[in-house]
Amino acid sequence: MKTYKKVLTIAGSDSGGGAGIQADLKTISSLGCFGTSVITAITAQNTLGVTGIHPVPAAMIKKQLDAVLSDIGSDAVKIGMIHSAEIVRAVVSSLKKFKPKNIVLDPVMVATSGDRLIEDNTLDALTGYLFPLADVITPNIPEAEILTGTKIEGKDDMAEAAVRLLDFGSRSVLVKGGHIKGKYLYDIFINKDRSGDIRVFTNKYINTNNVHGTGCTLSSAIASFMALGNSTESAVEKAIAYLQGAILHGKNYRTGHGNGPVNHFYKPQKLA
């Protein structure tokens, strides 16, 4: 019997379908992997913003994790919205118990709309307990600024922040540059094993408001490509290319009255 390449997403639910668990599962499916999920919070959300957050109890999150990992297992794990320190501890407990490989952590703190998505006391738990388990963390610029306590205004600042972020213990860092608008957008990748070797990914800016859930989509794509056997750096490169295509093919569609989603299924792959 054959087996699918399995990707587990641990994240919040987006009722609008553009981000969170919904975007993750669309991405994982589009890239030919089998998606499983652990829901950490339920949000009332659309293209205009977040109007409510209802955290799932930590004990239930741990039960979801244990159910998936004890039976189905995973070839990669994507971690997104972790609302509280208690939930961080529950996730860490299960990850240490089952030791899944290829962990991608998107430290979601603020939604595209600007709404804050985590409690104030969660940051120390994230950096102290969850970051060291990650193969790669994928903060955007506002998140990297919060984590490093520095202002980021360009490529050089992004590179310095990426180096500093390695101190939290992840094996590699991808600082996403989508918040700095210009003719070109830059993403900065650095691997702890080659800390002096910084990779800059350059892409043309696509003029569109349909960028809701891009961070969720990118981190899920990285996890999917890692599940398919790619190295972290190669997975990052392929995931960035996939996201650029998803933005490009979704830019002319209207969904809601705010920041619409990308087109996750512009180039679907068969289940691996």
N, C-alpha and C positions, 0 to 999 in steps of 0.2 A: 504494500500500500504506500502511496505517495503521501507527503505531508505538505501543507501550505507553509509559506513563510509568514510568521505570525508577528504582528505588532500590537502591543498593548498601549493604549492611551489612558493616562490618568489626568483628568481635567474636569472643568466645569461644563455644564450644558448651556448652550446659547439657543434660546427659544426662536431667535431669528434665523438660525441655521447657517450663519456666515462664519462663525468662529467656534472655539471650544471643541467639545466632543464631536459635534456635527461636522465641522470642517476637518477634524482629524480623520474621522472614519471615511469621509469622501476622498481625502488625499490618499490614505492607506489603500483603499479599494482601487482608486484610479491607477496606482502604481503597481498593482498586481499582488498585493499582500492581503492577508486575512486579518481584519481588525477586531480586537476585543477592547472592552472599555471598563474603566472604573470612574464613576461620576463622583466628584468631590463637592460640587455645589450646583444648585439649580438657580439660574439667573432669569429674570424677566428682562428681556433684551430685544432690541431691534436695530435697524440701521441708524437710528437717531441717538441711542444710548442705552444705559442700564438703569432700570427703574426699581430693581429689587434683587437681593442676593439671599438665598436660603442655603446655608451650608448643610451638607450631609453629615450626620454624626460620625465621628472618627471610628467608632467601633464598626459601623456599617461599611465604611470605606475599607477597613482592614479585612472584613469578611469578603467583600468583592475581590480584593487583591488575592487573598488566599484561595478563593474559589477558582479564579482564572489561572494563577500560577501553579497550583497544585495539580491541575488536570490538563489544561491546554498548553501551558507554558508560553514562552515568547522567544522570538529571535531578536527583538529590540523593544525598548520601552520609551515612550515619549511622556514627559511630565509637564503639565501646564499649570492651570490655576490651582494653587494651594492656599486656601483662605486663612488658615490659622496655624499656630504653632502645634496645637494638638494633632492636627491632620498631618503635619510634617512628620511628627513622631510615629504616627500610625503607618505612614508610607515607608519611612526608613526601616521600621521593624520588619515589615514584610519583604522589603528588598534585601535586607541582610539575611533573612531566613532562606529565601529562595535563590538569591544571587543571580538574577537575570543579567545577561550581557547587553552591551550596546544601549546605554542609558543616555537619552537626550533630554536636557532640562531647559525649558523655556521659562525663565523666571517672571511670569506674568504678574505685573503689579498695577498697570493702568490700561484700560481699554482704549481702543482707537478714538473713542468719543471723549477721552479724558477722565472717565469715571474710574475711581480707585477700586481695585478688586481684592485687596488683601488687608488684613488687620495690621495695626502698627507694630505689634510684637512678633510678627511672623518672620521678619527679615533676618533676625539673628539665627532663628532656627533653620531657615533655608540655607544660609551661608555656612553655618556651623555643622549641620548634619547631612544635608542633601547634596550640596555642591560637591563634596569630596567623593560621592558615589557616581558622579556623572562623567561620561566620556566626553561630552561637550555641553557647554551652556551657551544659550543664544539670546543674550539681552539686546534690546534695542537701545537707542541712545538715551532716552529718559531713564530707563532702567539701569544702564551702565553708569549714568551720572549719580543716581541714588546709591548704587553699590560702591562706587569709588569716591564719592564726595567731591567730584571734580566737574568742571564745565567742559563739554565736548562741542567743538565748533567746526571741526574739519577732520581730514584723514589722519593727520599726525596725532591729534588728540585721541582719536579712536584707537590708534595703534598703542599709544601709551596706556589707555584704559584697558585694552586687551591684555597687556603684559601684567598690569596690576591685578586684574581679575583672576589670573592664574594662581595668585596667592591663596585663593579660597579653596583650592585643592582639586578642581576638575582637571581632567587630562588635556582638555583643549577648550578654546574660547572662540566664539564667533560674535563679533559686535556688528549689529545690523545698522546700516546707515540711512535707512529710508526717511528719517526725520530731517535730514539735511537736504533741502531741495536744490537742484541745479540741473545742468544738462546731463550730468552723469551721477549715478548713485554708487556708493562704495560700501562693500562689506569687508571686514577685516578678520582674518582667521589666524590663530596661532596655536601651535601644538606644544605641550609641555616638554615632550621629548626633544624638540628642536626649538627651544624658547627664543632663539635669535632669528628664526626663519619666519617672517611674517608674510602671509599671503593676502594680496589685495584682489578682490573680485570687483570688476567694473562693469556696469550695465547702464544703458541709456535710460533716462527718466521717462516713464510713461505717464502722460497727462490724463488722469482719471481719478474720480472719487471712489471707485470700487476697489478699496484696499482693506475692507473690514476682514479681519481674520488672517491677514498675511503672515503674522508671526506664528500662529497655530499651524497654518498650512506648511510653512517652511520647516518648522521643527518636526512635524509629522513626516514630511518628505525625507528629511535627513535620516530619521529612524527607519523609514521604509527602505531606503537605499542601503543602510547599514545591514538591515535584516537580509537583504539580497546579496550580501557578501562584499560590499564595498568598504574600503578603509574610511575612517572618519573624514579625512580631507576630500577624498573622491566623492563621498556621499554629500558633503556640503556643496561641492561644485555642481553636482547633478541636481540637487534640491533647489539651488538658486536658479538654475536654468529652467527647471520645472515651474517654479513660482513666476518667473518672468513671463513664461508662456501663458500661465493661468491668468495673470493680470492683463496681458495683451489681448487674449481671446475673450475676456470678460468686460473690457472697458466700454463697450458700446451697448451694454444691457442696463436696464433700470430695474432695481429691486428696492422698493421702499423709497423714502424721501431723504435719506442721508447717505452714509458710507455703505455702498453695496458690496457684495461678495465678489471674489474672483471666480473664474470658471475652472473648477477642479477637474472636470471631465473633458477637457479639450483634446486630450490624447490618451484615452484609457488603455491600460495594459491588461492582458489576461492574468488570472490568478497564477502565481508562480508555483 
